[in-house]
Amino acid sequence: MATAVRVSDLLLKEARLVSSVENRSVTGQIEYWAKIGKCAEENPDLTFNLIKDILLGLEELEQGEVSEYRFG
């Protein structure tokens, strides 16, 4: 369910700029930042790159892009 949310003019301006570089909508960019921020807050010991890799892995799993891991 979508809900309108007010954000500061500065956040909106920054989201517009970055979203054009990242090929996301402004809304998508703000949602991405919120998802990363939520994960970082819940897992303060993880780096940004590790959080991105985990989210990528979860998305691959959700889309059925899985393969068996072989040790050694």
N, C-alpha and C positions, 0 to 999 in steps of 0.2 A: 504494500500500500504506500503510495507516494504522499508525502506531506511537504508543504512549503516550509522552508526554514530561512530565517534571515541570517545573512552573513555580512561581515564588514565589507566596505567598499575596497579596502586594501586586499583582503583575502580573495575577493572576486576578481580584482585586477590581476593578482598573481596567478590565480587559477586559469584565467583566460590566456595569459602568456605561456605558462607551462603546458597547458592542454593542447595548444597549437603545435608545440614541439613534440609532445608525446602522442599525438594523434588520438586524443580523447576529447569527449565533450567536456564542457566546464563542469557539469554535474559529475561526470565520470571521474574527473581529476580530483574533485573534492572528496568523493566517495573513496577513491584510492588512498588519498592522504589520511582519511579517517580510519580506514582499515589498517594501514601501516602503523598509524599512531596507537590504535587500540592494541595491536599485537605487541608493540614496543612497550607500552605501559604494563601489559600483563606479563611480559617477559623481559625485564630490564637488562638481563645479562646477554641477550642476543644482539648481534650487530644488524644493521640495516640490510646488508647483503644476505645474511642468513635468513632473516624474516622474508625477504623477497623470494629466496630459493624455496623456503617451506611453503609459501603461498602458491608458488608455481607448481610444486609437487602435489599439493592438494588439488589444484585445478586439473592437473594431468590425471590424477586418480579419479576425479569426478567425471572426466570425459572418457574414461576407459583406456587411457594411454599408459598402460602398466606392463611391466615385464618382470620376470623373476630375477632376483639378485643372486648372483653366484659368488660365494666367498672364495678368495685365493685365486 
